[in-house]
């Protein structure tokens, strides 16, 4: 409408400015009428200008797409009240549905949950003084499980100050073996038979991880943190969502601490050289079910030096570290220690090789005799050692399909860590479907597996086959509370695992 009025005004103005022709002069209006018309046109033009200033200019219409005619860039239209545009460039799965990112008071909310279906042919027998093993299913049965759920809140206050904490709800069964005879107990008896305990599954809520971190203005920045952390050796972590495989290796299960609570400092001398050190309450490990409260009056110390000579697509990182501290209840005289070395190499963005080895020892340990099926004498005040390693390869065959193979080795030749003097080996094969990568518009999670450039995914489905072997008869399918008079040297495990990060 405004365009029509503007055109009418221009036409009238042109006609009034034209010199009168003979024919036109014969019918011309009086001068006073012409002046009135000019004034009316001026008022209409002023009104039109005011209306145009009050109204936003309409968006130009894009031309039809054509290989010869360029398409005009259409500016975004202002949304009406209550409307929100769904962006294709999304950071979080909730944005797929037009919802906002999960935040609370400016803090970022994230976590993961894991479910699985499991089959075990036999379970490993671990005497109670050496801890226990996780039971994903009873022998020769398939069990569906809701394994764990974590909820974390993280806040960055400034470039030099941040904090975060998470809770974990975990459903787990841990089972150990103990000696049996009619008069109870095995020490000193002529005949001792092992049997599984009858521990029931529990659902526990625990303080999972926590940190408050400040960056002191010293050199390149000294990071000082207090909280509960993953032990920064190698790549494997306690949480299944942070590993390529559904289960952890023998090294992680028996040979080193998985977590610690205390102070941590970290400093990068250069992009290729970093150092981390900590002081902690005690050695926290899922197998021995240690909590984060200190079990004696001493403290434990650890550290790692990392070197990254190659960065980017061809990634190479290796490091060496150690741990030292008294780890037995109310015993501050005898130290447990380990030396840990790890390496991660990615020759291409789709392929990664990971290795880790541990050599450890402890002074003056004592434990009871072991019975059938792995009979052994009791031990008194013996210095013990153990050696373990794993080697892992992961390859993304396609964008949505990855393959992982891991070999594990644990030499517990004096029986302190696993309860039996034995050599354990495992062969694990885990294909994984990255379901979330099938959504074209969804951005990656933005987090990688520890010490790699391999990204974690929003949703993974893993199908794992694991073969465990020992040079001793330590695997049994006996029911709890039944004396085990014979066992086997092999066990098989199949796990279908679902991992969701949010």
ZAMARGU-4260 file (C-alpha; in steps of 0.2 Angstrom, whole numbers, plus 5000, padded with zeros to 4 digits):
<rodrens>
0) 5000/5000/5000 | 5014/5012/5004 | 5022/5009/4988 | 5006/5013/4978 | 5004/5030/4988
5) 5022/5034/4985 | 5020/5031/4966 | 5004/5041/4965 | 5013/5056/4973 | 5027/5055/4961
10) 5015/5055/4946 | 5006/5070/4952 | 5021/5079/4956 | 5028/5076/4938 | 5012/5081/4930
15) 5011/5098/4940 | 5029/5102/4935 | 5026/5099/4917 | 5023/5114/4906 | 5005/5116/4900
20) 5002/5110/4882 | 4988/5120/4872 | 4975/5106/4875 | 4980/5105/4893 | 4979/5124/4896
25) 4961/5124/4890 | 4955/5113/4905 | 4968/5119/4918 | 4962/5122/4936 | 4963/5139/4945
30) 4979/5143/4954 | 4971/5143/4971 | 4966/5125/4968 | 4983/5119/4963 | 4991/5127/4978
35) 4978/5118/4989 | 4982/5101/4980 | 5001/5104/4983 | 4998/5107/5001 | 4988/5091/5003
40) 5001/5081/4994 | 5014/5088/5005 | 5004/5083/5021 | 5002/5066/5014 | 5020/5064/5010
45) 5025/5069/5028 | 5012/5057/5035 | 5019/5043/5024 | 5037/5047/5031 | 5031/5046/5049
50) 5022/5029/5045 | 5038/5022/5037 | 5048/5027/5052 | 5036/5019/5064 | 5035/5002/5055
55) 5051/4990/5052 | 5055/4987/5035 | 5049/4971/5028 | 5061/4957/5025 | 5066/4954/5006
60) 5060/4938/4999 | 5073/4926/4994 | 5074/4922/4975 | 5071/4904/4970 | 5087/4893/4970
65) 5095/4892/4953 | 5112/4888/4947 | 5112/4904/4938 | 5103/4916/4949 | 5111/4919/4967
70) 5100/4917/4981 | 5097/4933/4992 | 5103/4932/5010 | 5087/4933/5021 | 5090/4941/5038
75) 5083/4932/5053 | 5065/4937/5057 | 5061/4943/5075 | 5053/4929/5084 | 5035/4932/5091
80) 5033/4930/5110 | 5035/4912/5116 | 5044/4907/5100 | 5062/4900/5099 | 5071/4895/5083
85) 5078/4878/5083 | 5096/4879/5078 | 5104/4866/5067 | 5121/4870/5075 | 5117/4861/5091
90) 5129/4857/5106 | 5117/4846/5116 | 5105/4832/5112 | 5091/4842/5121 | 5092/4855/5108
95) 5087/4843/5095 | 5070/4845/5103 | 5071/4864/5104 | 5075/4863/5123 | 5089/4873/5131
100) 5105/4866/5138 | 5104/4859/5156 | 5110/4873/5167 | 5106/4878/5185 | 5110/4895/5191
105) 5124/4897/5178 | 5131/4880/5182 | 5133/4866/5169 | 5124/4850/5173 | 5131/4834/5165
110) 5134/4815/5169 | 5130/4798/5162 | 5120/4782/5165 | 5124/4764/5160 | 5113/4749/5158
115) 5119/4731/5152 | 5114/4713/5149 | 5127/4701/5155 | 5132/4683/5154 | 5146/4674/5164
120) 5151/4656/5162 | 5161/4656/5179 | 5167/4669/5192 | 5184/4672/5198 | 5187/4666/5216
125) 5196/4680/5226 | 5199/4677/5245 | 5192/4690/5256 | 5209/4697/5262 | 5213/4702/5243
130) 5196/4710/5240 | 5182/4704/5229 | 5176/4704/5211 | 5162/4712/5202 | 5148/4700/5198
135) 5138/4706/5182 | 5128/4690/5182 | 5127/4674/5191 | 5136/4660/5182 | 5127/4653/5167
140) 5113/4666/5168 | 5109/4681/5158 | 5105/4696/5169 | 5098/4714/5164 | 5105/4728/5174
145) 5104/4746/5177 | 5122/4748/5182 | 5125/4766/5187 | 5119/4784/5185 | 5129/4800/5189
150) 5124/4818/5191 | 5137/4832/5191 | 5136/4851/5193 | 5151/4861/5186 | 5154/4880/5187
155) 5167/4891/5180 | 5168/4907/5190 | 5183/4915/5181 | 5198/4910/5170 | 5207/4905/5186
160) 5194/4898/5197 | 5182/4883/5194 | 5173/4869/5204 | 5163/4854/5201 | 5155/4839/5210
165) 5145/4823/5205 | 5135/4810/5214 | 5134/4792/5208 | 5120/4779/5211 | 5127/4762/5208
170) 5120/4745/5208 | 5133/4732/5211 | 5137/4714/5218 | 5154/4711/5224 | 5159/4693/5229
175) 5174/4685/5238 | 5179/4668/5243 | 5182/4662/5261 | 5189/4647/5269 | 5177/4634/5276
180) 5177/4620/5288 | 5165/4614/5301 | 5173/4623/5315 | 5174/4639/5305 | 5190/4646/5297
185) 5205/4638/5289 | 5221/4644/5298 | 5229/4629/5306 | 5216/4616/5300 | 5222/4600/5290
190) 5208/4602/5277 | 5202/4619/5271 | 5189/4621/5257 | 5185/4638/5249 | 5167/4644/5245
195) 5159/4659/5238 | 5151/4671/5250 | 5133/4676/5249 | 5134/4694/5247 | 5118/4702/5240
200) 5117/4716/5227 | 5116/4734/5234 | 5112/4751/5227 | 5123/4764/5234 | 5123/4783/5233
205) 5141/4789/5234 | 5151/4806/5233 | 5158/4802/5216 | 5170/4816/5211 | 5173/4833/5217
210) 5186/4847/5214 | 5188/4866/5217 | 5203/4872/5206 | 5212/4888/5207 | 5226/4894/5195
215) 5240/4903/5204 | 5249/4916/5193 | 5266/4907/5194 | 5275/4904/5177 | 5263/4896/5165
220) 5250/4894/5179 | 5250/4882/5194 | 5234/4873/5195 | 5230/4869/5214 | 5215/4857/5217
225) 5206/4850/5232 | 5194/4835/5230 | 5191/4817/5224 | 5200/4813/5208 | 5203/4798/5196
230) 5221/4793/5198 | 5229/4800/5182 | 5239/4785/5177 | 5236/4777/5159 | 5219/4779/5151
235) 5207/4767/5160 | 5195/4774/5173 | 5183/4767/5186 | 5168/4773/5176 | 5163/4762/5161
240) 5157/4778/5151 | 5176/4784/5151 | 5183/4767/5144 | 5183/4759/5126 | 5178/4743/5134
245) 5164/4737/5146 | 5175/4730/5159 | 5192/4735/5166 | 5209/4726/5165 | 5217/4716/5179
250) 5230/4730/5181 | 5216/4742/5185 | 5206/4730/5195 | 5220/4723/5206 | 5236/4732/5203
255) 5234/4751/5207 | 5223/4764/5215 | 5208/4770/5205 | 5204/4786/5215 | 5211/4797/5228
260) 5205/4811/5239 | 5216/4825/5244 | 5226/4840/5236 | 5233/4839/5219 | 5244/4851/5210
265) 5248/4852/5191 | 5260/4862/5181 | 5264/4863/5162 | 5282/4868/5159 | 5278/4868/5140
270) 5265/4861/5129 | 5275/4845/5128 | 5280/4843/5146 | 5268/4842/5162 | 5269/4837/5180
275) 5255/4831/5192 | 5258/4828/5210 | 5246/4824/5225 | 5244/4820/5243 | 5229/4808/5247
280) 5221/4799/5261 | 5223/4782/5255 | 5223/4769/5241 | 5205/4769/5234 | 5200/4754/5224
285) 5184/4746/5219 | 5191/4728/5221 | 5196/4731/5240 | 5181/4742/5242 | 5191/4756/5251
290) 5182/4772/5255 | 5189/4790/5254 | 5191/4791/5273 | 5208/4788/5279 | 5211/4771/5287
295) 5226/4776/5297 | 5235/4792/5303 | 5248/4793/5288 | 5245/4800/5271 | 5250/4793/5253
300) 5259/4802/5240 | 5260/4801/5221 | 5264/4809/5205 | 5266/4808/5186 | 5278/4816/5173
305) 5270/4817/5156 | 5278/4820/5139 | 5269/4824/5123 | 5281/4826/5109 | 5268/4825/5095
310) 5251/4833/5096 | 5237/4835/5084 | 5231/4821/5073 | 5247/4811/5076 | 5246/4811/5094
315) 5260/4803/5106 | 5260/4804/5125 | 5270/4794/5137 | 5273/4796/5156 | 5280/4788/5171
320) 5273/4790/5189 | 5272/4782/5206 | 5263/4780/5222 | 5269/4777/5240 | 5260/4776/5257
325) 5255/4764/5271 | 5238/4757/5265 | 5233/4744/5279 | 5221/4748/5293 | 5230/4757/5308
330) 5247/4752/5301 | 5259/4767/5297 | 5275/4757/5297 | 5274/4747/5281 | 5272/4756/5264
335) 5264/4750/5248 | 5271/4757/5232 | 5270/4756/5213 | 5279/4762/5198 | 5267/4765/5183
340) 5272/4769/5165 | 5259/4772/5151 | 5259/4777/5133 | 5246/4783/5120 | 5250/4784/5101
345) 5238/4789/5088 | 5246/4787/5070 | 5229/4793/5062 | 5214/4801/5069 | 5204/4785/5068
350) 5217/4773/5076 | 5224/4773/5094 | 5236/4762/5103 | 5237/4762/5122 | 5248/4753/5134
355) 5251/4753/5153 | 5262/4743/5165 | 5264/4743/5184 | 5277/4735/5195 | 5272/4736/5214
360) 5276/4730/5231 | 5272/4730/5249 | 5282/4727/5265 | 5278/4714/5278 | 5261/4707/5273
365) 5252/4692/5282 | 5237/4682/5276 | 5228/4666/5279 | 5231/4649/5271 | 5221/4645/5255
370) 5211/4630/5253 | 5205/4619/5239 | 5204/4621/5224 | 5220/4632/5226 | 5228/4627/5242
375) 5242/4636/5249 | 5251/4639/5265 | 5248/4655/5276 | 5261/4669/5274 | 5269/4679/5289
380) 5278/4696/5287 | 5283/4693/5269 | 5289/4707/5257 | 5278/4705/5241 | 5278/4711/5223
385) 5267/4710/5208 | 5268/4715/5189 | 5254/4719/5177 | 5251/4727/5160 | 5238/4729/5147
390) 5239/4733/5128 | 5224/4741/5119 | 5220/4745/5101 | 5205/4755/5095 | 5200/4758/5077
395) 5185/4768/5070 | 5180/4757/5055 | 5167/4770/5050 | 5161/4786/5058 | 5148/4776/5068
400) 5157/4759/5071 | 5173/4756/5082 | 5182/4741/5086 | 5193/4738/5102 | 5205/4724/5107
405) 5213/4723/5124 | 5226/4711/5131 | 5228/4710/5150 | 5242/4702/5160 | 5244/4701/5179
410) 5258/4691/5188 | 5254/4690/5206 | 5267/4677/5210 | 5266/4679/5229 | 5247/4680/5230
415) 5244/4696/5239 | 5234/4706/5226 | 5223/4692/5220 | 5224/4680/5234 | 5232/4666/5224
420) 5249/4665/5217 | 5245/4665/5199 | 5247/4672/5182 | 5231/4680/5175 | 5228/4684/5157
425) 5213/4691/5147 | 5208/4694/5129 | 5194/4706/5126 | 5185/4711/5110 | 5173/4725/5110
430) 5164/4732/5094 | 5154/4748/5098 | 5141/4757/5088 | 5141/4776/5091 | 5122/4779/5089
435) 5123/4797/5092 | 5134/4800/5077 | 5120/4794/5066 | 5112/4811/5069 | 5120/4822/5056
440) 5116/4839/5065 | 5122/4834/5082 | 5139/4841/5088 | 5151/4829/5097 | 5152/4829/5115
445) 5168/4839/5116 | 5177/4827/5128 | 5190/4814/5124 | 5195/4798/5132 | 5210/4801/5144
450) 5226/4805/5135 | 5219/4802/5118 | 5211/4812/5104 | 5197/4800/5102 | 5180/4808/5106
455) 5167/4801/5119 | 5150/4800/5111 | 5133/4805/5117 | 5126/4787/5115 | 5136/4771/5113
460) 5131/4752/5112 | 5145/4740/5115 | 5145/4721/5113 | 5160/4714/5123 | 5167/4696/5123
465) 5180/4693/5136 | 5190/4677/5139 | 5200/4675/5156 | 5213/4663/5159 | 5224/4658/5174
470) 5238/4645/5177 | 5228/4640/5193 | 5210/4633/5195 | 5202/4650/5201 | 5186/4651/5191
475) 5170/4642/5197 | 5151/4642/5194 | 5147/4636/5211 | 5133/4644/5221 | 5136/4654/5236
480) 5139/4645/5252 | 5143/4628/5243 | 5161/4621/5246 | 5171/4622/5230 | 5181/4606/5228
485) 5185/4609/5209 | 5187/4624/5198 | 5193/4628/5180 | 5207/4639/5173 | 5196/4648/5161
490) 5180/4659/5161 | 5170/4668/5148 | 5160/4684/5149 | 5148/4693/5137 | 5141/4710/5140
495) 5129/4721/5130 | 5132/4738/5137 | 5122/4754/5134 | 5131/4771/5138 | 5122/4788/5138
500) 5131/4804/5142 | 5122/4820/5145
</rodrens>
